[in-house]
Amino acid sequence: MLLNSDQYQDGSGTLYVVATPIGNLADISERAIQTLTSVNWVAAEDTRHSKPLLQHFAINQSLISLHEHNEAARSEQLLQKLLAGENGALVSDAGTPLINDPGFVLVKRLREAGVRVVPIPGPSAVITALCAAGLPTDSFSYQGFLPAKSNKRKLRLQQLLADSATLVFYESPHRLLATLADMLELFGAEREIAVARELSKQYEQFVSGTLQEVHDFFKENSDKVRGEFVLMLKGADLEKDEVQSTEFDPMINAMLKQNLPVKQISEIIADVLSVKKKQVYQRVLELKDGSLL
């Protein structure tokens, strides 16, 4: 079905998707304040979190909860309000809504119903971290949060081994070291990474270097494993026609630890990296039978 944002339901209102500060309240835009002040209601991921934000800017607005557990039902309720001519705003706990936050179900439903959806741009942790990380930004891939369990996390990371774009992840303090350890195992000690924490807040910090260096830093400085983290991993630098066999090592070792057969490992890597299976097979044998394991 073709969805044209130039065509709306007659008499319907507008939903404004409003970005809010990720830490520093001074980062809110004048347009965001004007929008939040003028709408009939604000749909918030956590009303208890958003209420102090609105109060800080003297915005006395009706708040409606919209989170992952009630989004489907709430979207229908808000659609009816908008079709009746009301205007509303959508905010998340911090940053730009829908970016790893609720809102997709609502926006999709409104677009399908012909209700106008207008973005009010502003802070986003992904972009804020990338612009100061010192890693390539001409191509990046936002991956959100990785799986909590190590085996599933490793499987997801294995799928990204040959991605040449800068990889961006969110991570929580209690999983930071485990995630860095899994990345170290799969991507190798020399892959570059930058970790940003507490963006725009008093204790904002960027730590960058090799995976080994950054992992060791946070392991030795447990007082820094606090706050919210953005992990930015440099993409693969693989010339497909001239791949060095040692570049397979992290991926091979990870699969050998899972007791996968040599032939299967060779087929998987050859397919993912588009290299000759014979070249990979030889390296798998060397690591399986040699002292490198």
N, C-alpha and C positions, 0 to 999 in steps of 0.2 A: 504494500500500500504506500503510495506516494504521500509524504508528509511535507507540506509547504508552510513555512512559518509566516508567510504573507497572508494566509487565510485562517481566520479564527471564527469561533462561535460568536454570533451576534449577542451582545449584551454580557458576555462572560468577562470575568476579571483576569488578573495577571498574577502569576507566581514569580517572585523574584528570588533567584538563587544567590544568596549573599555570602561573600567571603568575609570572615571575621579574623581578628588577630590570632596568631599562633603562640603568642607569649606577651609581646609588648603591645599594650593597649593603644599606644600612639600610632600604631600601624593601620588602624581602621581608617577607611576613606570617608570623605565628606559625603559622597554619594551613598555609601552604605548606611550612614547615620540618617540621612534624609529618607532613604527607602524604608528603613526599619521604623521610623517615626510615622510615616504616612500610611502604611498598610493597615488592614483590619485585624490581622493576627500574624503571629510568628510561629511556625512549626520548628521545633528544636529537638535535637538528638537527646538532650538531657535538660529539661526545663530548670532543674536545680542549678545546673552549670551556666545556662544562658541568662538566667534572671539577674545575677550580679553584674554581668556585662551590660545588659540593657540599663540597669539602674545607674551604672557608672556614667553613662551618657545621657541620663535623665530621660530615658525612653520608657514610658509607662504603657506597655503593650500586653495584649492577651497572648498567653503562651499555650501551645498545643504540643504534646509530646509526639514525636515520630522517630521510632528507632527500629532496629532490625526485627524485633519481635512483634511489632504491631503495624508495620509499614503497609502491608497489603490492605488491611481493613481501613486503616487511617487514610490511605490514598483515596479510597472511594468517598469517604466523608469530606475530605478537603476538595475533591472534584466537585461535589455538589455545592459547596460554598462558593467556589470560583464560578461555576455555571450560573449561580444566582447573582453574580456581579461583584462579589467581594474580591479584594486584592490581598494576597498573602506573601509572606517571605519564608524562605527555608534557610536555616542555619545549622551548622554542626557544632560540636564542642569547640573546635578551633580550625581555622583554615578554610579551604574551599570545600563546600558540601559535595558529596558523591565520590570524592577522592579518598577511597578507603573508608568512607562514611555512608550512612543511609541516604536515600534520596533517589536512587535509580528507578525503583519501582514507581514512585510518585511521578517523576518527570516523564517517564515513558508513557504512563497512563494518561497524563495531561496532554502530551503531544498527540497521542492517538485520538483523544477526544476533541482536539482542535482548540485547546486552551493555551493561551500565550504563556511562554516561559522565557524569562529574561535574566541573563547572568549579570551579576554585579561583581566584577573581578576584584581580586585582592590577594592577601597572603596565601601561600601554599608551601608547605614544608619541602616538597620535592624540588620545586624551582629555587626556593631560597637556599637550600643546601647545595644544589648543583652549581649555582653561579659563583660560589666561593670555594669550591672543592679543589680546583686545579686539575680536573680530569676533563677529557673531551666531552663537549656538549652538543656537537653537531648531530649526534645520534645517541639517544638514550632510551632505555626500556624500564618503565616503572613496574615493579613486581609486587608491591604491597608487602604484606607480612608473609614470611615463609611458614610452612607447617611447623607446629610446635614439637612434634616428635622427630627425632634425629633421622630415622630411616626414611620417613616421608620427605623430610627436608633435603636429604642427600639426593633422593630421586629427582626432586624438583631442580636442584642445582645441577645435576648431571645433564638435564635437558638444556641448560644454559651455557655449557662449557664452550661451545663454539660460537656463541653470540658475540659479534664484534662491537655492539653498542655498549655504552656505559650502563651497567646494571644498577638500579636503585631499589633499595628495600627499606621498609620500616622495621624496627625491632624494639622489643621491650628490654628493660635492664636485666631481668632474671633469665633471659635467653641469649643475651649478647655474646658471652664467652663461648657458649655451646655452638652458636651459629658461626662465629669466627673460626672456631676449631674445625667445623665441617667444611667451611670454605677453604681453609688452609689445606685440609686433606685432599680436596678435590681439585682446586685450582692451582695448588703449588705455592711454595713459600715466597716466590718473587712477584706474584701478581700484585699490582698496585691497588690500594684501596684508600678511601677517605671516609672517616666516620664523623658525623656532625651530631652534636647533642645540645639540648636546651636552646634551640634556635631562637634568636631575638630576645632571650631572657638574660638575666644578670650573669649567669655562669655559662654562657654560650662558649662552645669549644669545638675546634676542628682538629682531628688527629689523622695524619696521613702518612703513608709509607708503604712498605711491602706488607702482605698479609701476615708474615711472621712478626714483623716489627710492631704492627698495630695490635695483633693478638697478645703479644708479650706485654705491651704497654698497659692494656686494660687488665691483664692478669696480675700485673705487679702493682697496679693502682686501683684497688677495689673501691676507693672513695670516689672515683670518677665514673663508676658504673651506676649512674643515677640519671633519672630524667628520661626524655624521649630521644630515640636515636634514628638517624637516617644513615644507612650504609650505602656507599657508592663504590662499586667495583669496576675497575677498568675492563673494557671488553677484550675479547681474544684478539691476538695479533697473529693470525695464522694465514700464511700464504698457502693456499690449498695445493698448489703444485709443488711446493718445496717445504713440506712439513718435516721438521726434525722429529725423529722417533721419540726422543725424550720428552717431547711436549705432551705425549699421551700418558706419561707416567702417573700423574695424580688420578686420572680417570681409571686407568688399568688397576692401580692398587686398590681403589675403592671397590671395584667389581670383584677383584680376587678375594677381598675380605668377606664378600658375600658368597664366596664359594661358587661363583659362576664358572662354567666350562671355558677353556681357552678359546675354542672356536666361536662360542656365543659372544664372548667379550670382543673378539676381533671383528665379528660381523656388526655389532652395535656401533663400535667406534668408527669403523670404516664408513658406515652409513651416515652417522651424525656429522663427521668431519669431511666426508667426500674424499677419502684417501684410499689407497690400495690396501685391500685386506691382507695381502701377503706381508706388507711392511709392518702392519700392526701386529699380525700373528707372531712374527719373529720377536718383536719387543715384548709381547705378553709372555712368551716362553722364557725369555731372559729374566724377566722379573719374577716369574713363578719358580724357576729353578735356581736362580742366582742368589747372591748375598744382598741384593737391593731390597728384598722383601722384609 
